[in-house]
Amino acid sequence: MPDNSASKKFFHIHLVSDSTGETLNAVAKAATVQFVDFQPIEHSHVLVRNKKQLDHVVDEIEANPGIVLFTLVNAAIRTELEDRCHQMVVPCVSVLDPVMASLGTYLNAKSTSQVGGQHALNAEYFKRIDALNYTMMHDDGQLAQDLGDADVILLGISRTSKTPTSIYLANRGIKTANIPLVLGVDLPQQVRNATESLVVGLVATTDRIVQIRRNRLLSLNEREETDYIDKKIVAEELKYARTICQKYNWPVIDVTRKSIEETAASVLNFYHQKHALA
């Protein structure tokens, strides 16, 4: 695949947060990818909670002028950032203000000035930690004896993004196990017995699987003369995976052109549909 980065125009973008900066990173990524002819140079400034820290941020903005996106709760800190950006003639945007204003109007209430409130150690936080622990312990067919505790079970042949999709779902609080499907090897009975879990099959095109597997072998300095990347055998593996899912009426997701986030979103749709019908 050719590298088009040399033809792109570069620009600086500063992300200033009094918390971890996750919200800003997500917003910046979603926005900047829409401008295909430009390449952002990101400057992330996190845990900015006092004037000394802000002064350091401003120095960096002066050295590399560019748009500033921020999420700052402290009124004095955010006002000073806005004023100093105005003096430097660089745009400065509070990404949450429109949402907060709309929520305040709709709820007829004022927001609380809580730094990093979304990371509070509440029940939802511990649910995500529990889901992550479960998912890591049940990666690649491990501990199949307690699959019945899984919210979601992902099935797929090698290189169908089972593990990264599982981890993404776990970060959403979904206990996820993943089971490799191997041609000629019976499906574990525990999967068929996990009737309360959502079971989803992941597939892709033969060419895509072969490409990913070949790159994997190259990264490991392994020889390429192997059944692992034989197109006919890979096609049989995929047929086997589809046949199993069809037999048990499990949904199948083609991940060929999907990002991990898109695959996980499709799984979550099936998950919510299953529970809505329960």
TIMARMAR-155298 format. One record per atom (N, C-alpha, C): residue in one letter; x, y, z. Coordinates in steps of 0.02 Angstrom, whole numbers, plus 50000, padded with zeros to 5 digits. Layout:
<nodes>
A;X;Y;Z $
...
</nodes>
This chain:
<nodes>
M;50043;49940;50000 $
M;50000;50000;50000 $
M;50044;50062;50000 $
P;50036;50108;49953 $
P;50079;50167;49949 $
P;50069;50213;50008 $
D;50124;50248;50028 $
D;50121;50296;50083 $
D;50106;50365;50055 $
N;50046;50391;50072 $
N;50026;50456;50045 $
N;50040;50513;50094 $
S;50075;50498;50150 $
S;50085;50549;50201 $
S;50127;50607;50176 $
A;50173;50593;50128 $
A;50217;50647;50103 $
A;50179;50701;50067 $
S;50121;50684;50038 $
S;50082;50733;50000 $
S;50033;50772;50044 $
K;50028;50753;50108 $
K;49981;50786;50153 $
K;50010;50849;50184 $
K;49964;50894;50202 $
K;49984;50955;50236 $
K;49979;50943;50311 $
F;50029;50963;50348 $
F;50031;50950;50419 $
F;50006;51012;50458 $
F;49974;50998;50514 $
F;49954;51053;50558 $
F;49957;51029;50631 $
H;49965;51076;50677 $
H;49970;51060;50748 $
H;49901;51064;50781 $
I;49889;51017;50825 $
I;49827;51019;50864 $
I;49844;51003;50936 $
H;49823;51046;50982 $
H;49838;51039;51053 $
H;49775;51015;51090 $
L;49782;50962;51128 $
L;49727;50934;51166 $
L;49742;50944;51240 $
V;49703;50988;51272 $
V;49716;51008;51341 $
V;49660;50983;51386 $
S;49679;50942;51436 $
S;49628;50912;51479 $
S;49651;50913;51552 $
D;49602;50920;51597 $
D;49618;50915;51668 $
D;49611;50843;51693 $
S;49595;50797;51646 $
S;49589;50726;51664 $
S;49635;50686;51618 $
T;49614;50628;51597 $
T;49658;50583;51559 $
T;49663;50601;51485 $
G;49617;50643;51460 $
G;49619;50662;51390 $
G;49586;50614;51342 $
E;49553;50562;51367 $
E;49522;50512;51323 $
E;49467;50543;51281 $
T;49427;50585;51312 $
T;49372;50617;51275 $
T;49399;50658;51217 $
L;49450;50698;51231 $
L;49479;50741;51178 $
L;49510;50699;51123 $
N;49545;50646;51141 $
N;49576;50603;51091 $
N;49524;50574;51043 $
A;49467;50553;51072 $
A;49414;50523;51030 $
A;49384;50576;50984 $
V;49371;50636;51011 $
V;49342;50690;50971 $
V;49390;50711;50915 $
A;49453;50720;50934 $
A;49503;50742;50885 $
A;49511;50691;50829 $
K;49512;50627;50846 $
K;49520;50574;50796 $
K;49460;50574;50749 $
A;49400;50578;50778 $
A;49339;50576;50737 $
A;49336;50635;50690 $
A;49360;50693;50712 $
A;49356;50753;50671 $
A;49411;50756;50618 $
T;49473;50741;50638 $
T;49529;50750;50592 $
T;49529;50700;50534 $
V;49501;50641;50545 $
V;49501;50591;50490 $
V;49457;50614;50432 $
Q;49414;50663;50444 $
Q;49370;50687;50391 $
Q;49408;50732;50341 $
F;49468;50753;50360 $
F;49508;50797;50317 $
F;49567;50757;50289 $
V;49554;50722;50235 $
V;49601;50671;50211 $
V;49666;50701;50183 $
D;49665;50765;50165 $
D;49725;50796;50137 $
D;49771;50825;50190 $
F;49752;50818;50253 $
F;49791;50848;50307 $
F;49810;50795;50359 $
Q;49869;50805;50388 $
Q;49894;50759;50439 $
Q;49906;50797;50504 $
P;49869;50780;50558 $
P;49879;50817;50621 $
P;49942;50796;50658 $
I;49974;50844;50689 $
I;50028;50830;50736 $
I;50000;50844;50806 $
E;49985;50793;50843 $
E;49949;50800;50906 $
E;49997;50815;50964 $
H;49976;50863;51005 $
H;50012;50879;51067 $
H;49962;50868;51124 $
S;49973;50816;51163 $
S;49925;50799;51216 $
S;49950;50827;51283 $
H;49907;50867;51315 $
H;49924;50896;51380 $
H;49870;50873;51430 $
V;49887;50826;51473 $
V;49837;50797;51518 $
V;49851;50817;51591 $
L;49799;50810;51632 $
L;49803;50825;51704 $
L;49826;50898;51716 $
V;49801;50943;51675 $
V;49817;51014;51682 $
V;49769;51045;51732 $
R;49793;51058;51793 $
R;49748;51079;51847 $
R;49771;51140;51886 $
N;49827;51170;51866 $
N;49849;51231;51900 $
N;49884;51277;51850 $
K;49899;51338;51873 $
K;49927;51389;51828 $
K;49997;51369;51803 $
K;50037;51338;51845 $
K;50104;51318;51824 $
K;50100;51269;51766 $
Q;50056;51221;51773 $
Q;50047;51172;51719 $
Q;50021;51205;51656 $
L;49975;51253;51664 $
L;49947;51288;51607 $
L;50001;51330;51572 $
D;50045;51361;51611 $
D;50099;51401;51581 $
D;50142;51358;51535 $
H;50155;51297;51556 $
H;50195;51251;51514 $
H;50157;51235;51449 $
V;50092;51225;51455 $
V;50051;51210;51396 $
V;50053;51269;51347 $
V;50045;51329;51374 $
V;50045;51389;51332 $
V;50112;51397;51296 $
D;50166;51381;51330 $
D;50232;51385;51299 $
D;50236;51339;51238 $
E;50208;51280;51245 $
E;50208;51232;51189 $
E;50164;51256;51132 $
I;50108;51286;51149 $
I;50063;51313;51097 $
I;50098;51370;51059 $
E;50134;51412;51096 $
E;50172;51467;51064 $
E;50226;51439;51018 $
A;50258;51385;51039 $
A;50312;51356;50998 $
A;50285;51320;50937 $
N;50224;51292;50943 $
N;50193;51255;50887 $
N;50120;51277;50880 $
P;50108;51336;50852 $
P;50040;51362;50848 $
P;49994;51315;50810 $
G;49933;51307;50837 $
G;49883;51265;50805 $
G;49819;51266;50845 $
I;49768;51235;50819 $
I;49703;51236;50852 $
I;49708;51202;50921 $
V;49672;51229;50969 $
V;49672;51203;51037 $
V;49602;51177;51054 $
L;49599;51114;51073 $
L;49536;51084;51098 $
L;49546;51070;51172 $
F;49497;51086;51213 $
F;49507;51075;51284 $
F;49444;51051;51320 $
T;49456;51017;51376 $
T;49404;51000;51425 $
T;49433;51018;51493 $
L;49414;51077;51518 $
L;49438;51102;51581 $
L;49379;51124;51624 $
V;49376;51100;51685 $
V;49321;51116;51730 $
V;49334;51181;51767 $
N;49395;51192;51790 $
N;49411;51252;51830 $
N;49401;51314;51788 $
A;49357;51359;51810 $
A;49339;51418;51772 $
A;49399;51465;51760 $
A;49440;51474;51812 $
A;49497;51519;51806 $
A;49548;51492;51756 $
I;49560;51427;51758 $
I;49610;51396;51713 $
I;49586;51400;51640 $
R;49522;51384;51630 $
R;49498;51385;51561 $
R;49494;51456;51533 $
T;49476;51504;51576 $
T;49473;51574;51554 $
T;49541;51599;51534 $
E;49592;51581;51573 $
E;49659;51603;51557 $
E;49683;51571;51491 $
L;49668;51506;51482 $
L;49686;51473;51420 $
L;49654;51508;51360 $
E;49589;51523;51366 $
E;49554;51556;51312 $
E;49584;51625;51297 $
D;49599;51663;51350 $
D;49626;51730;51341 $
D;49695;51728;51307 $
R;49736;51682;51328 $
R;49804;51679;51301 $
R;49804;51652;51229 $
C;49757;51607;51215 $
C;49750;51584;51145 $
C;49726;51641;51101 $
H;49681;51682;51128 $
H;49656;51740;51091 $
H;49713;51788;51075 $
Q;49757;51797;51123 $
Q;49815;51841;51112 $
Q;49861;51814;51058 $
M;49866;51746;51054 $
M;49909;51714;51003 $
M;49873;51705;50936 $
V;49808;51723;50935 $
V;49767;51716;50875 $
V;49765;51643;50852 $
V;49753;51598;50900 $
V;49742;51528;50882 $
V;49673;51508;50907 $
P;49636;51468;50869 $
P;49569;51448;50891 $
P;49573;51403;50953 $
C;49525;51414;50998 $
C;49524;51378;51061 $
C;49451;51356;51074 $
V;49440;51291;51077 $
V;49372;51264;51078 $
V;49362;51217;51137 $
S;49310;51230;51177 $
S;49290;51184;51230 $
S;49240;51134;51199 $
V;49262;51072;51191 $
V;49223;51024;51151 $
V;49159;51002;51185 $
L;49155;51008;51251 $
L;49096;50984;51286 $
L;49043;51037;51298 $
D;49061;51101;51289 $
D;49015;51155;51305 $
D;48947;51149;51270 $
P;48945;51136;51204 $
P;48878;51131;51171 $
P;48836;51075;51200 $
V;48868;51019;51215 $
V;48830;50962;51243 $
V;48806;50978;51313 $
M;48850;51007;51354 $
M;48831;51025;51422 $
M;48775;51077;51423 $
A;48779;51125;51378 $
A;48727;51176;51374 $
A;48660;51146;51355 $
S;48660;51102;51307 $
S;48598;51070;51286 $
S;48568;51026;51342 $
L;48612;50989;51376 $
L;48588;50948;51432 $
L;48560;50990;51488 $
G;48595;51045;51503 $
G;48572;51090;51555 $
G;48503;51119;51541 $
T;48493;51138;51477 $
T;48428;51165;51456 $
T;48374;51112;51460 $
Y;48390;51052;51435 $
Y;48341;50998;51434 $
Y;48322;50975;51504 $
L;48372;50971;51548 $
L;48360;50947;51616 $
L;48342;51002;51665 $
N;48348;51065;51641 $
N;48336;51122;51684 $
N;48378;51118;51747 $
A;48443;51105;51737 $
A;48489;51096;51793 $
A;48558;51120;51773 $
K;48599;51133;51825 $
K;48668;51153;51813 $
K;48713;51093;51823 $
S;48768;51091;51783 $
S;48815;51035;51790 $
S;48859;51047;51851 $
T;48886;50992;51878 $
T;48933;50997;51934 $
T;49003;51000;51906 $
S;49046;51038;51937 $
S;49116;51045;51914 $
S;49158;50988;51941 $
Q;49152;50929;51910 $
Q;49186;50869;51933 $
Q;49239;50848;51883 $
V;49303;50855;51902 $
V;49358;50836;51858 $
V;49361;50761;51851 $
G;49362;50737;51789 $
G;49369;50665;51777 $
G;49312;50625;51806 $
G;49253;50654;51808 $
G;49197;50619;51838 $
G;49181;50553;51804 $
Q;49196;50547;51739 $
Q;49181;50485;51704 $
Q;49226;50428;51726 $
H;49280;50444;51764 $
H;49326;50392;51787 $
H;49316;50376;51861 $
A;49261;50398;51890 $
A;49248;50386;51961 $
A;49245;50311;51975 $
L;49267;50292;52037 $
L;49268;50222;52056 $
L;49199;50200;52077 $
N;49153;50197;52029 $
N;49085;50176;52044 $
N;49073;50104;52021 $
A;49011;50082;52025 $
A;48996;50013;52007 $
A;49012;49998;51934 $
E;49001;50048;51891 $
E;49015;50038;51820 $
E;49090;50028;51808 $
Y;49131;50064;51845 $
Y;49204;50056;51840 $
Y;49225;49985;51858 $
F;49200;49961;51915 $
F;49219;49894;51937 $
F;49191;49840;51891 $
K;49135;49855;51859 $
K;49108;49808;51810 $
K;49155;49800;51751 $
R;49184;49856;51729 $
R;49232;49853;51673 $
R;49295;49814;51694 $
I;49319;49826;51754 $
I;49379;49790;51778 $
I;49365;49716;51782 $
D;49306;49697;51807 $
D;49287;49627;51811 $
D;49283;49596;51741 $
A;49254;49634;51694 $
A;49248;49609;51626 $
A;49317;49600;51594 $
L;49363;49647;51606 $
L;49430;49641;51579 $
L;49467;49580;51607 $
N;49461;49570;51672 $
N;49493;49512;51703 $
N;49466;49447;51673 $
Y;49400;49443;51666 $
Y;49369;49383;51638 $
Y;49393;49373;51566 $
T;49393;49426;51527 $
T;49411;49421;51456 $
T;49483;49399;51446 $
M;49529;49427;51486 $
M;49599;49407;51479 $
M;49610;49334;51499 $
M;49572;49310;51547 $
M;49578;49241;51570 $
M;49546;49191;51521 $
H;49502;49217;51477 $
H;49465;49173;51431 $
H;49482;49188;51359 $
D;49545;49210;51348 $
D;49568;49224;51281 $
D;49590;49160;51247 $
D;49574;49153;51183 $
D;49598;49098;51141 $
D;49581;49029;51170 $
G;49520;49023;51195 $
G;49495;48958;51217 $
G;49515;48936;51286 $
Q;49545;48981;51326 $
Q;49566;48963;51393 $
Q;49506;48958;51440 $
L;49511;48915;51491 $
L;49461;48907;51543 $
L;49391;48898;51514 $
A;49385;48852;51467 $
A;49321;48842;51434 $
A;49267;48815;51481 $
Q;49288;48790;51540 $
Q;49239;48759;51585 $
Q;49188;48807;51613 $
D;49204;48872;51615 $
D;49155;48920;51642 $
D;49134;48972;51590 $
L;49126;48949;51528 $
L;49103;48993;51475 $
L;49032;49018;51487 $
G;48994;48983;51529 $
G;48926;49003;51543 $
G;48922;49070;51577 $
D;48978;49095;51605 $
D;48978;49160;51638 $
D;48989;49217;51588 $
A;49005;49201;51526 $
A;49019;49253;51476 $
A;48956;49288;51453 $
D;48961;49353;51442 $
D;48907;49390;51410 $
D;48908;49376;51335 $
V;48969;49373;51308 $
V;48978;49362;51236 $
V;49034;49311;51225 $
I;49024;49266;51177 $
I;49075;49218;51156 $
I;49087;49229;51082 $
L;49150;49246;51065 $
L;49168;49256;50995 $
L;49202;49194;50967 $
L;49179;49172;50909 $
L;49208;49114;50875 $
L;49240;49137;50810 $
G;49295;49106;50791 $
G;49326;49123;50727 $
G;49390;49086;50716 $
I;49410;49080;50653 $
I;49474;49050;50637 $
I;49529;49100;50654 $
S;49590;49078;50649 $
S;49646;49122;50665 $
S;49648;49184;50622 $
R;49661;49242;50654 $
R;49668;49307;50621 $
R;49602;49339;50601 $
T;49550;49327;50641 $
T;49486;49362;50629 $
T;49473;49415;50682 $
S;49525;49437;50716 $
S;49522;49492;50764 $
S;49481;49475;50826 $
K;49483;49413;50847 $
K;49444;49393;50906 $
K;49469;49426;50969 $
T;49535;49425;50980 $
T;49562;49452;51042 $
T;49552;49528;51049 $
P;49572;49568;51000 $
P;49563;49641;51008 $
P;49489;49660;51014 $
T;49445;49624;50979 $
T;49374;49639;50985 $
T;49349;49622;51055 $
S;49374;49566;51083 $
S;49356;49546;51151 $
S;49377;49599;51201 $
I;49437;49624;51194 $
I;49463;49674;51242 $
I;49423;49739;51236 $
Y;49406;49758;51175 $
Y;49366;49819;51165 $
Y;49298;49811;51200 $
L;49266;49753;51192 $
L;49202;49741;51224 $
L;49208;49740;51300 $
A;49263;49712;51324 $
A;49274;49711;51397 $
A;49279;49781;51425 $
N;49309;49826;51386 $
N;49313;49896;51408 $
N;49245;49929;51411 $
R;49196;49898;51380 $
R;49127;49922;51384 $
R;49088;49884;51438 $
G;49124;49843;51477 $
G;49092;49806;51531 $
G;49061;49740;51511 $
I;49078;49714;51452 $
I;49050;49652;51426 $
I;49101;49595;51436 $
K;49084;49547;51477 $
K;49127;49489;51487 $
K;49129;49448;51421 $
T;49188;49443;51392 $
T;49193;49413;51326 $
T;49246;49358;51325 $
A;49226;49300;51301 $
A;49273;49245;51290 $
A;49280;49236;51215 $
N;49338;49213;51193 $
N;49344;49197;51122 $
N;49373;49128;51112 $
I;49346;49093;51062 $
I;49363;49023;51050 $
I;49388;49016;50978 $
P;49448;48989;50969 $
P;49472;48977;50900 $
P;49437;48918;50868 $
L;49418;48926;50806 $
L;49389;48871;50768 $
L;49445;48841;50725 $
V;49456;48776;50733 $
V;49509;48741;50698 $
V;49477;48686;50656 $
L;49494;48685;50592 $
L;49466;48637;50545 $
L;49479;48566;50571 $
G;49425;48527;50577 $
G;49431;48458;50599 $
G;49428;48448;50673 $
V;49426;48503;50712 $
V;49422;48499;50785 $
V;49352;48517;50807 $
D;49321;48474;50848 $
D;49253;48485;50870 $
D;49247;48548;50913 $
L;49191;48581;50907 $
L;49177;48639;50949 $
L;49169;48617;51021 $
P;49199;48652;51069 $
P;49192;48633;51140 $
P;49118;48630;51160 $
Q;49100;48578;51196 $
Q;49031;48570;51219 $
Q;49008;48629;51261 $
Q;49055;48660;51297 $
Q;49037;48716;51340 $
Q;49008;48775;51301 $
V;49028;48782;51238 $
V;49000;48836;51197 $
V;48927;48822;51182 $
R;48913;48761;51165 $
R;48843;48742;51149 $
R;48799;48746;51212 $
N;48829;48735;51270 $
N;48791;48737;51332 $
N;48780;48808;51359 $
A;48818;48857;51333 $
A;48813;48926;51358 $
A;48754;48962;51326 $
T;48694;48939;51342 $
T;48634;48965;51309 $
T;48617;49037;51329 $
E;48642;49059;51386 $
E;48629;49127;51408 $
E;48676;49178;51376 $
S;48731;49153;51348 $
S;48780;49197;51317 $
S;48762;49210;51244 $
L;48782;49267;51219 $
L;48777;49281;51147 $
L;48838;49252;51113 $
V;48828;49208;51065 $
V;48883;49178;51028 $
V;48883;49209;50958 $
V;48940;49235;50937 $
V;48946;49269;50872 $
V;49007;49241;50835 $
G;48997;49227;50771 $
G;49052;49204;50730 $
G;49083;49262;50692 $
L;49150;49264;50689 $
L;49186;49315;50650 $
L;49219;49282;50590 $
V;49207;49310;50531 $
V;49237;49284;50470 $
V;49265;49343;50429 $
A;49300;49326;50376 $
A;49326;49376;50329 $
A;49335;49341;50262 $
T;49356;49378;50212 $
T;49368;49346;50147 $
T;49433;49305;50151 $
T;49437;49256;50108 $
T;49497;49214;50106 $
T;49559;49255;50094 $
D;49556;49301;50046 $
D;49615;49342;50030 $
D;49637;49383;50089 $
R;49589;49410;50126 $
R;49606;49452;50184 $
R;49641;49411;50238 $
I;49615;49351;50252 $
I;49645;49309;50303 $
I;49716;49289;50282 $
V;49724;49271;50219 $
V;49790;49251;50195 $
V;49839;49309;50201 $
Q;49817;49368;50183 $
Q;49860;49427;50188 $
Q;49883;49439;50259 $
I;49836;49438;50306 $
I;49853;49451;50376 $
I;49900;49396;50403 $
R;49885;49334;50385 $
R;49927;49279;50409 $
R;49997;49282;50379 $
R;50002;49301;50316 $
R;50068;49307;50285 $
R;50109;49362;50320 $
N;50076;49418;50334 $
N;50111;49472;50370 $
N;50133;49449;50440 $
R;50091;49409;50470 $
R;50108;49382;50537 $
R;50170;49338;50533 $
L;50172;49295;50483 $
L;50230;49251;50475 $
L;50294;49291;50462 $
L;50288;49343;50421 $
L;50346;49385;50406 $
L;50372;49420;50469 $
S;50325;49443;50510 $
S;50346;49477;50572 $
S;50381;49430;50620 $
L;50366;49365;50615 $
L;50397;49315;50658 $
L;50457;49281;50625 $
N;50473;49303;50564 $
N;50527;49273;50525 $
N;50516;49198;50514 $
E;50453;49179;50505 $
E;50436;49109;50493 $
E;50434;49096;50418 $
R;50442;49033;50398 $
R;50438;49015;50328 $
R;50366;49022;50303 $
E;50359;49036;50239 $
E;50293;49047;50210 $
E;50264;48984;50178 $
E;50305;48931;50170 $
E;50279;48869;50140 $
E;50241;48829;50193 $
T;50179;48849;50205 $
T;50140;48818;50258 $
T;50066;48819;50240 $
D;50029;48770;50267 $
D;49957;48767;50256 $
D;49921;48828;50286 $
Y;49955;48861;50333 $
Y;49926;48918;50368 $
Y;49904;48973;50320 $
I;49938;48979;50263 $
I;49921;49031;50214 $
I;49901;49001;50147 $
D;49884;48937;50147 $
D;49860;48906;50085 $
D;49787;48927;50073 $
K;49774;48957;50016 $
K;49707;48985;50003 $
K;49652;48933;50007 $
K;49664;48874;49980 $
K;49612;48822;49980 $
K;49596;48801;50051 $
I;49648;48794;50093 $
I;49637;48773;50162 $
I;49603;48828;50201 $
V;49624;48890;50191 $
V;49591;48947;50225 $
V;49517;48951;50206 $
A;49503;48940;50142 $
A;49433;48940;50119 $
A;49392;48886;50154 $
E;49423;48827;50164 $
E;49389;48773;50200 $
E;49378;48791;50273 $
E;49427;48824;50303 $
E;49419;48846;50372 $
E;49360;48893;50380 $
L;49355;48941;50334 $
L;49300;48989;50336 $
L;49232;48956;50324 $
K;49232;48908;50279 $
K;49170;48870;50266 $
K;49149;48832;50328 $
Y;49197;48803;50362 $
Y;49184;48766;50424 $
Y;49155;48813;50477 $
A;49183;48873;50483 $
A;49159;48922;50532 $
A;49087;48942;50517 $
R;49073;48956;50454 $
R;49005;48976;50435 $
R;48956;48919;50447 $
T;48977;48858;50433 $
T;48933;48800;50441 $
T;48913;48790;50514 $
I;48962;48797;50558 $
I;48948;48790;50630 $
I;48898;48843;50653 $
C;48910;48905;50633 $
C;48865;48959;50655 $
C;48795;48950;50626 $
Q;48791;48927;50565 $
Q;48726;48915;50534 $
Q;48689;48858;50570 $
K;48726;48806;50589 $
K;48697;48749;50623 $
K;48663;48769;50688 $
Y;48693;48815;50725 $
Y;48667;48835;50790 $
Y;48631;48903;50788 $
N;48622;48928;50728 $
N;48587;48992;50718 $
N;48621;49049;50755 $
W;48688;49049;50753 $
W;48726;49104;50783 $
W;48740;49156;50731 $
P;48735;49220;50748 $
P;48750;49274;50698 $
P;48823;49273;50678 $
V;48835;49296;50617 $
V;48903;49299;50589 $
V;48918;49371;50568 $
I;48978;49395;50582 $
I;48999;49462;50562 $
I;49061;49455;50517 $
D;49056;49484;50458 $
D;49114;49486;50412 $
D;49157;49546;50431 $
V;49218;49533;50454 $
V;49261;49587;50479 $
V;49311;49612;50427 $
T;49302;49591;50364 $
T;49351;49607;50312 $
T;49367;49681;50309 $
R;49316;49723;50307 $
R;49328;49796;50301 $
R;49306;49834;50363 $
K;49302;49799;50418 $
K;49280;49831;50480 $
K;49339;49844;50527 $
S;49336;49901;50560 $
S;49383;49915;50614 $
S;49361;49875;50675 $
I;49404;49872;50725 $
I;49386;49838;50787 $
I;49324;49871;50818 $
E;49323;49937;50816 $
E;49266;49974;50845 $
E;49201;49957;50809 $
E;49204;49951;50743 $
E;49144;49935;50705 $
E;49121;49863;50718 $
T;49168;49818;50723 $
T;49151;49748;50738 $
T;49118;49744;50807 $
A;49148;49778;50856 $
A;49121;49778;50924 $
A;49051;49809;50925 $
A;49040;49861;50886 $
A;48974;49893;50884 $
A;48922;49845;50856 $
S;48941;49805;50806 $
S;48895;49756;50778 $
S;48879;49702;50829 $
V;48930;49681;50867 $
V;48919;49631;50920 $
V;48871;49659;50972 $
L;48882;49722;50992 $
L;48839;49753;51042 $
L;48766;49758;51018 $
N;48757;49770;50953 $
N;48689;49771;50926 $
N;48655;49704;50935 $
F;48690;49650;50919 $
F;48663;49583;50929 $
F;48650;49570;51003 $
Y;48695;49594;51046 $
Y;48689;49583;51118 $
Y;48627;49617;51145 $
H;48616;49680;51125 $
H;48557;49717;51149 $
H;48493;49686;51121 $
Q;48495;49662;51059 $
Q;48436;49630;51030 $
Q;48419;49566;51068 $
K;48469;49528;51087 $
K;48457;49466;51124 $
K;48424;49480;51191 $
H;48448;49532;51225 $
H;48421;49547;51291 $
H;48353;49581;51286 $
A;48341;49616;51231 $
A;48276;49647;51222 $
A;48221;49594;51212 $
L;48241;49539;51182 $
L;48193;49485;51169 $
L;48186;49438;51228 $
A;48233;49442;51276 $
A;48232;49396;51333 $
A;48173;49410;51380 $
</nodes>
